[in-house]
C-alpha cells in the first residue's frame, strides 16, 4: 500500500507543476489529431465491414504529424520526438497524393499515372 501512496503523491506533485504553454497546445493538438485517425479508420472499417483507409485518415496523419514535428523541433527541441515524427509526415503526404491521384484518374478515366 505504501508503494501506491508514494507513486500517487509523485503524480499529484507533477500535476501541480504542470504548465500549459502555447507549444504544449500545439503538441496536444497534434497528438489528438494523430490519435483520432485510428478512430476514423475504425469507424469506416466497421461501416463497410472491411479494412478501409479513408481520405480523412491521411489528412489527420499529415496535420497531426506536422504539428507534432513542429512541437518537437521548436517547442521542445527533442531529437527522439523529431525522429519519431519526421518519417510519418512523408509517408502520410505520399499516401494522400497517391489517393488523390487515383481519385482524379477514376473521375477522368485516365489510366496513366
C-alpha positions in Angstrom: 0.0 0.0 0.0 2.9 2.3 0.7 4.2 1.8 -2.8 0.9 3.1 -4.3 0.7 6.1 -2.0 4.3 7.1 -2.8 3.6 7.0 -6.6 0.2 8.7 -6.2 1.9 11.5 -4.3 4.6 11.9 -7.1 1.9 12.0 -9.7 -0.1 14.7 -7.8 3.1 16.8 -7.4 3.8 16.5 -11.2 0.2 17.6 -12.0 0.6 20.6 -9.6 3.7 21.7 -11.5 2.1 21.3 -15.0 2.2 24.4 -17.1 0.2 24.7 -20.3 2.3 26.7 -22.8 1.4 27.6 -26.4 3.8 24.9 -27.7 2.2 22.3 -25.5 -1.1 23.2 -27.0 0.4 22.6 -30.4 1.8 19.2 -29.2 -1.5 18.2 -27.6 -3.5 19.2 -30.7 -1.1 17.2 -32.9 -1.4 14.2 -30.6 -5.2 14.5 -30.7 -5.3 14.6 -34.5 -2.8 11.8 -34.9 -4.6 9.6 -32.5 -8.1 10.4 -33.8 -7.2 9.0 -37.2 -7.4 5.5 -35.8 -11.0 6.1 -34.6 -11.9 7.4 -38.1 -10.3 4.3 -39.6 -12.1 2.0 -37.1 -15.5 3.8 -37.9 -15.1 3.2 -41.7 -13.9 -0.3 -41.3 -17.0 -1.2 -39.2 -19.3 0.7 -41.5 -18.1 -1.1 -44.7 -17.2 -4.4 -42.9 -13.7 -4.4 -44.5 -10.5 -2.6 -43.8 -10.8 0.9 -45.2 -8.2 3.8 -45.1 -10.4 6.8 -45.8 -9.1 10.1 -47.0 -9.7 11.7 -43.6 -7.2 9.2 -42.1 -4.4 10.6 -44.3 -5.3 14.2 -43.6 -5.3 13.6 -39.9 -2.0 11.9 -40.3 -0.5 14.8 -42.2 -1.7 17.5 -39.9 -1.1 15.5 -36.7 2.5 14.6 -37.7 3.2 18.1 -38.9 2.1 19.7 -35.6 4.0 17.1 -33.5 7.1 17.7 -35.6 6.8 21.4 -35.1 6.3 20.9 -31.4 9.4 18.7 -31.1 11.6 20.9 -33.3 10.7 24.3 -32.0 8.8 23.9 -28.7 10.8 21.1 -27.1 13.9 20.5 -29.2 13.7 16.8 -28.6 15.6 14.6 -31.0 13.6 11.5 -30.2 10.3 13.2 -30.9 11.7 14.7 -34.1 12.9 11.4 -35.4 9.7 9.6 -34.5 7.5 12.2 -36.3 9.7 13.0 -39.3 9.1 9.8 -41.3 5.3 9.6 -40.8 4.8 13.1 -42.3 6.4 12.0 -45.6 4.5 8.6 -45.7 1.2 10.4 -45.0 1.8 13.0 -47.7 2.8 10.3 -50.1 -0.3 8.2 -49.4 -2.5 11.3 -49.6 -1.0 12.2 -53.1 -1.5 8.6 -54.3 -5.1 8.6 -53.0 -5.9 12.0 -54.7 -4.2 11.0 -57.9 -6.1 7.7 -58.1 -9.4 9.5 -57.4 -8.6 12.1 -60.1 -7.8 9.3 -62.6 -11.0 7.4 -61.7 -13.1 10.6 -62.4 -11.3 11.4 -65.7 -10.9 7.8 -66.9 -7.2 8.4 -67.4 -5.3 5.2 -66.9 -1.8 6.7 -67.0 -0.3 7.7 -63.6 
